[in-house]
Amino acid sequence: MNGGTIKDKKSIKKIRELKIEGGKLIRCKIEVKNGKIERILLSGDFFLYPEESITQLESGLKDLEIDDRKSIKRVITKFFRGVETVGITKEDLIKIICSF
């Protein structure tokens, strides 16, 4: 897993990349402020249907405590009940987001 960190006085911005089975790449850009997810952007070599559902997942993760793995897993698990995916699993997303 690759990544970097940018800090300023108000928040921490991090980027992680994860190579998953089959050589696919998941990229997660995250901004954490006061221990909570302020912004998150997920991208990579995967497809979701409906396509706009990724923004719903990102919105669902916003304001969660970055260390609250149980809530992060709950949001991702619920999300996967309503979408079709190609090239990514819920475990892949849990792994990359919980790596912060």
N, C-alpha and C positions, 0 to 999 in steps of 0.2 A: 504494500500500500504506500503510495506516494502522497506527498502533500506539503503544504507550507502554512505559515502563520503570519498575519499582519496585525500588529497591535496599535491602537491609538488610545487616547485617554478615556474614551467612552465605551469602546467595544473591542472584541477580538474577532478577526475575520480569518477563516481557515478554508483551505481547499484540500480535498482528498480525492485520490483516484484509486480505483480498485479494479484489477483485472480479474474477471470471473471465468468460469468454465467456458471453453470454446474461444477464448481470447477476447471476449467482449470487455468493454470498458464502461465503468460507471464513474461519473464525476459528481462530487457534491461540494458546492460552495456554501459556506454557512457563516453567518454573523451572529455572535453571541454577545448579549448585553445584559449585565447583572445576572449572569448565570442562566438566562433564558434565550431561546432561539428567537432572534430578531428577524432574520431573513434566512431563507434556504432556497437553493436552486439546484435541482437535480437534472442531469443530462447524461448522454452517453449513447452507446450502441444498443439501444433497446427501443421497443415500441409499446405503446399503451393504446387501448381502445376503450372508451372514447379518448381521442388525443388530448383534449383539454383537461382530462382528469389529473394530470400531473400537477397542475396548479391547485387543484382541490387538495391533493396530498400535501403540497408545500404549505398551504393555508392551514391545514389541520395540524401541522407540526409547529407552526408559529406559536410563540409564547409558552411552549413546554420547557421545563427545566432540562438543560442539556444532559444532566446526570440522571434524569428520571427514565431509565431504560424501560421500565414497565409501561409507562405511558406512551413512549415512542413505539414500542412493540405493539401496543393496543391499537394505536392510530394506523399503523402500517397494516396490521392484520385486518382491520375493518375495511381499509381502503381496497385490499386485494379481493374482497368479496364481491366488489362491484365493477371490476375491470378485467379485460383480457390483456395478457402480456405476452410479449415475445422477446426473449433474450435477457430476462431478468426474473428473479424470484423475490418473494418477500424477505427471505433470509439474506439475500444480497443487500437489499436496502437497509435492513436492520443492522447488518455488519458494518456498512460504511458509515451510517449515521451514528451508531453507538461507538464508533472508533474515535470520536472527538473527545 
